[in-house]
Amino acid sequence: MSVRLIPRLTLFSGANCPLCDIAKLELNRVRQTRPFELQTIDIHAPGNAAWKKKYVYWIPALHLDDQEIVKGRWDATDVTKALEQWDRNQQQAQSKSEQSENKS
């Protein structure tokens, strides 16, 4: 099992979305204390109909490694908590991987 070193966030947003602008500022606050990969998806862009259907009333939405963690109104604290849980999960996976290798 491979363990990721940097979490991958995906922000679902759209034009003329004040909450999306706030979300981007909140993500910048989090990024000052820890690294993460960030992909932004405009749900109104061509080819994103499925995301638009899912989030048209709920942007900004944020996924962590393909799992939704927050949507609508959220802040840096919500993201930090999710990233801390991600860290714990990665440490557990690393520990299990090392134990498995030691048994071999």
GUDRENSE-344928 format. One record per residue: residue in three letters; x, y, z of N, C-alpha, C, CB in turn. Coordinates in steps of 0.1 Angstrom, whole numbers, plus 5000, padded with zeros to 4 digits. Atoms other than C-alpha are relative to their C-alpha. Glycine has a CB too. Layout:
BEGIN
AlaXYZXYZXYZXYZ ...
# end
This chain:
BEGIN
Met500849885000500050005000500950125000499050005012 Ser499249885001501550334990499350115009500250054986 Val500549904991501250625014500350144994500649995014 Arg499849875006500750975000500750095011498750074996 Leu499349914991503051245015499350145001501450024996 Ile500749875000500951545005498649984996500750104989 Pro501450025003497151555006499650074987499250055012 Arg500549945013495251634974498650055002500049894989 Leu501349944999492351874976499550044987500150135010 Thr500749955012489851954949498950095004499449884992 Leu501049904997487852274951499050014989500650145003 Phe501049985011484552284932499450145002498949885001 Ser500549864999483552644925499350044987501250095004 Gly500649955012481952864900500250165000498549974999 Ala499949855001481953224887498950075008499950044985 Asn501049924993480053494906499549935013498850034992 Cys500350084987480253294939500850065011500449854998 Pro499249944989481253504969500549905010499150105007 Leu499550104991481453194991501349934994498949905003 Cys498850075006483953044966501250095002499849984985 Asp498849904998486153364969500549995014499550144997 Ile499650024986486053325007500749875002498850015009 Ala499450134998486852955004501550004995499249894992 Lys498649995005489953034983500950075010500050074986 Leu499249934989491153275010500349915011499350135004 Glu499950094989490553015036501149894997498749935004 Leu499050105005492552755016501450075001499749954986 Asn498749934999495453015014500450015014499950144994 Arg499650004986495353045052500549875004498850045009 Val499650134996495652675056501449974993499049894995 Arg498850035007498452655030501250075006499950054985 Gln498949934993500552895051500649915011499550135007 Thr499550084990500952625077500349854995499049995011 Arg499750145005501052305056499849994985499149905007 Pro500150025014501452195020498849914996501349954994 Phe501050095006498752034998499950034986498650015007 Glu500349985014497951984962498650054999500249874992 Leu501349955001495052184950499650004985499950145005 Gln500649995013492952134919498650085001499849864993 Thr501349935000490052374911499249964988500250165001 Ile500950045011487052264891498850105000499549865001 Asp501149915002484552524877498849914996500350114989 Ile501150095003481252334878499250044988499149985012 His500849955011479852554851500849984986499750145002 Ala499250025012482652474826499549884992501549985004 Pro500450125009481952244796500749885005500450034985 Gly499550134996482351884805499949975015501549994996 Asn500150024985481551934842498549995004500650115007 Ala501550014997477751864840499749925012499349944988 Ala500250094988477951584866500350085013500849874999 Trp499749924988479651814891499050115002501550064999 Lys501049894999477252094883498749955006499750064986 Lys501350064994474251864890500249975015499749874992 Lys499750044986475851754923500150135009501249925001 Tyr499649894991477052094936499450144996501450015000 Val500549875004474952364918499550095011498949984990 Tyr500549924989473452474951500949995012498649955004 Trp499250024989476352374973501550044999500049855003 Ile498649955001479552544960500250115010500350054986 Pro498850085003482152584973499949865007501250075004 Ala499950134994482652214979501549964999499149894993 Leu498650045000485952054988500149855002500750075011 His499750154998487151694984501549995004499849934986 Leu498750044995490151545001500249864994500250015015 Asp499850135006491551254980498749944995500849915010 Asp501250055007488251214961498849985010500349884993 Gln501150014990486051224993499650145004500549925013 Glu500549874996483851525000500250025015498550014997 Ile499849974986484851685033499150125005501450035003 Val500949894996482852015033499350054987500950115007 Lys500749935011480352205011499250125006499149904992 Gly500849884995478552535013501050105007498949965009 Arg499249904992479952765040500949925009499050095009 Trp499050074992483152645056501350095001500549864994 Asp498849924998486552785068501249925002499750095012 Ala498750074998490152705075500049905010501150115003 Thr500150104989489352525107499549874995499250065012 Asp500650125005487152275089501049924992498850034992 Val499150065008489852205064501249955008500650104989 Thr498950044992492652185090499649875008500350115010 Lys500450124993490651925110500049884990498550025006 Ala500050115009490151715079501449964996499250044987 Leu498650035004493851735070500749935012500850134996 Glu499550074988494751635106499649865000499650085013 Gln500550145000492551325103500749934988498550004998 Trp499350065011494251265069501449965004500050094988 Asp498650034995497651275086500049885009500550125008 Arg500150124991496551025113499849874991498850025010 Asn500350115008495150795086501349954992498950034990 Gln498850035007498450815066501049945009500650134994 Gln499050054991500550745097499649855004500050085013 Gln500550144997498350435105500349914988498550005003 Ala499750085012498750315069501549974999499550074988 Gln498550025000502550365071500449905010500750145002 Ser499650104989502750175104499649864996499350055013 Lys500450135004500749885090500949954989498550004995 Ser499250045011502849875059501449965005500250124990 Glu498750044994506049865080499949875007500550125009 Gln500250124992504649595102499949884990498850015009 Ser500150105010503749395071501349964994499050044989 Glu498650025006507249435056500949925010500650134996 Asn499250074990508849325089499649865002499950085013 Lys500450144998506849005090500549914988498549995000 Ser499650085012508048905055501449965001499950094988 
# end
